[in-house]
């Protein structure tokens, strides 16, 4: 089977590309290598097996059409994207061109050249907006949403906020509409916080990996300066290890005829959720270190809580997360330590 992965040298893309190579698939990686760590991920992939690499940019229709027309993939994983809300505010045009226009170019290429091939899209929980209309309670370590004890399912109202939310939301809806109008086999996964190996986290993206890096730095140098957090640290996200997410995509592929044209909230669920403060407590205990940080104002349109209710994914294609947050963060610490 022939797989095409846009953003294939990124965090999620390189992990799923590794799985494709393990399964003996014919792989085409498409990436413009603009992200931090992408060239390192590509070199790592090249050590795992043979595949086709195309240095192309999803913003350009000619680039996409040349790849799709020549490679003719059986399955498309569309992971190319601008992933930081802060970057979208600093440069909204770039954010729009990558996320919205780039996705449109991918869909048009699928429609023209491989209309029967499934397309899986990596969307985001930010399509639901800042959720400020919900009722919250506040404990010593976290915000809580008493009316949603299992987290949020797909019936939550869409509410695009920030350039990032608008661009990803646009792409999200184009994916679903190309199924309705053109019959493409599209599936949208609205991710919560995904992390794992091959993720070169920054202050703007990949919060678990970023704070793992800060904890390791504090362990190595107790006199290190304090780092910053946005808000009071009680914000809550469910976290999902990359290995669980890869299984999600392949389980969904097995049921593509039943689930095409649908969106799914994908994350670790309430059991595998952390607030920033709770993550810091875990990191301090794991590394026997004291973290020093200072607070900045909360980020614009940030959600106090987002936890995915993954019941629909379990019902429709039999997927649920298996790696606990403690196991996952411990493995992330190991990876960051060896690649820092």
ChimeraX attribute file (.defattr): number of C-alpha atoms within 10 A of each C-alpha:
attribute: neighborCount
match mode: 1-to-1
recipient: residues
	/A:1	11
	/A:2	16
	/A:3	21
	/A:4	26
	/A:5	28
	/A:6	28
	/A:7	26
	/A:8	31
	/A:9	32
	/A:10	30
	/A:11	25
	/A:12	25
	/A:13	25
	/A:14	25
	/A:15	22
	/A:16	23
	/A:17	26
	/A:18	18
	/A:19	16
	/A:20	20
	/A:21	17
	/A:22	11
	/A:23	10
	/A:24	11
	/A:25	14
	/A:26	17
	/A:27	24
	/A:28	24
	/A:29	24
	/A:30	26
	/A:31	25
	/A:32	18
	/A:33	19
	/A:34	12
	/A:35	15
	/A:36	14
	/A:37	16
	/A:38	23
	/A:39	16
	/A:40	15
	/A:41	21
	/A:42	18
	/A:43	11
	/A:44	15
	/A:45	20
	/A:46	14
	/A:47	8
	/A:48	12
	/A:49	12
	/A:50	12
	/A:51	15
	/A:52	12
	/A:53	17
	/A:54	17
	/A:55	11
	/A:56	19
	/A:57	20
	/A:58	27
	/A:59	21
	/A:60	15
	/A:61	16
	/A:62	13
	/A:63	18
	/A:64	23
	/A:65	19
	/A:66	13
	/A:67	19
	/A:68	19
	/A:69	14
	/A:70	9
	/A:71	18
	/A:72	17
	/A:73	23
	/A:74	16
	/A:75	21
	/A:76	23
	/A:77	23
	/A:78	24
	/A:79	24
	/A:80	27
	/A:81	23
	/A:82	19
	/A:83	18
	/A:84	16
	/A:85	23
	/A:86	17
	/A:87	16
	/A:88	20
	/A:89	15
	/A:90	11
	/A:91	12
	/A:92	17
	/A:93	12
	/A:94	17
	/A:95	26
	/A:96	23
	/A:97	18
	/A:98	23
	/A:99	27
	/A:100	25
	/A:101	20
	/A:102	23
	/A:103	28
	/A:104	21
	/A:105	20
	/A:106	24
	/A:107	22
	/A:108	17
	/A:109	21
	/A:110	25
	/A:111	16
	/A:112	11
	/A:113	16
	/A:114	20
	/A:115	17
	/A:116	15
	/A:117	20
	/A:118	21
	/A:119	27
	/A:120	23
	/A:121	24
	/A:122	19
	/A:123	30
	/A:124	21
	/A:125	25
	/A:126	26
	/A:127	24
	/A:128	20
	/A:129	21
	/A:130	21
	/A:131	19
	/A:132	12
	/A:133	7
	/A:134	12
	/A:135	11
	/A:136	13
	/A:137	9
	/A:138	11
	/A:139	8
	/A:140	7
	/A:141	18
	/A:142	19
	/A:143	17
	/A:144	20
	/A:145	18
	/A:146	12
	/A:147	11
	/A:148	14
	/A:149	11
	/A:150	16
	/A:151	24
	/A:152	22
	/A:153	17
	/A:154	19
	/A:155	7
	/A:156	11
	/A:157	11
	/A:158	14
	/A:159	14
	/A:160	19
	/A:161	20
	/A:162	19
	/A:163	21
	/A:164	26
	/A:165	26
	/A:166	22
	/A:167	26
	/A:168	28
	/A:169	26
	/A:170	20
	/A:171	25
	/A:172	24
	/A:173	15
	/A:174	17
	/A:175	27
	/A:176	21
	/A:177	15
	/A:178	18
	/A:179	17
	/A:180	14
	/A:181	8
	/A:182	10
	/A:183	15
	/A:184	23
	/A:185	25
	/A:186	26
	/A:187	27
	/A:188	25
	/A:189	21
	/A:190	23
	/A:191	22
	/A:192	22
	/A:193	23
	/A:194	23
	/A:195	24
	/A:196	24
	/A:197	20
	/A:198	23
	/A:199	25
	/A:200	23
	/A:201	21
	/A:202	15
	/A:203	14
	/A:204	12
	/A:205	17
	/A:206	19
	/A:207	17
	/A:208	23
	/A:209	24
	/A:210	17
	/A:211	22
	/A:212	25
	/A:213	22
	/A:214	19
	/A:215	25
	/A:216	21
	/A:217	18
	/A:218	21
	/A:219	17
	/A:220	11
	/A:221	10
	/A:222	14
	/A:223	10
	/A:224	13
	/A:225	12
	/A:226	12
	/A:227	15
	/A:228	12
	/A:229	18
	/A:230	15
	/A:231	16
	/A:232	16
	/A:233	19
	/A:234	20
	/A:235	23
	/A:236	23
	/A:237	24
	/A:238	25
	/A:239	28
	/A:240	27
	/A:241	24
	/A:242	22
	/A:243	20
	/A:244	17
	/A:245	24
	/A:246	18
	/A:247	17
	/A:248	20
	/A:249	18
	/A:250	16
	/A:251	16
	/A:252	20
	/A:253	19
	/A:254	11
	/A:255	13
	/A:256	19
	/A:257	11
	/A:258	13
	/A:259	19
	/A:260	22
	/A:261	20
	/A:262	15
	/A:263	21
	/A:264	21
	/A:265	26
	/A:266	34
	/A:267	30
	/A:268	29
	/A:269	24
	/A:270	21
	/A:271	13
	/A:272	19
	/A:273	24
	/A:274	23
	/A:275	20
	/A:276	23
	/A:277	17
	/A:278	17
	/A:279	21
	/A:280	21
	/A:281	15
	/A:282	16
	/A:283	23
	/A:284	18
	/A:285	11
	/A:286	14
	/A:287	15
	/A:288	11
	/A:289	18
	/A:290	15
	/A:291	21
	/A:292	16
	/A:293	12
	/A:294	11
	/A:295	12
	/A:296	11
	/A:297	9
	/A:298	15
	/A:299	12
	/A:300	13
	/A:301	16
	/A:302	19
	/A:303	18
	/A:304	22
	/A:305	25
	/A:306	26
	/A:307	30
	/A:308	27
	/A:309	23
	/A:310	23
	/A:311	20
	/A:312	17
	/A:313	20
	/A:314	13
	/A:315	10
	/A:316	14
	/A:317	19
	/A:318	13
	/A:319	21
	/A:320	20
	/A:321	20
	/A:322	14
	/A:323	16
	/A:324	16
	/A:325	19
	/A:326	14
	/A:327	10
	/A:328	19
	/A:329	24
	/A:330	16
	/A:331	15
	/A:332	22
	/A:333	23
	/A:334	14
	/A:335	18
	/A:336	20
	/A:337	13
	/A:338	8
	/A:339	11
	/A:340	9
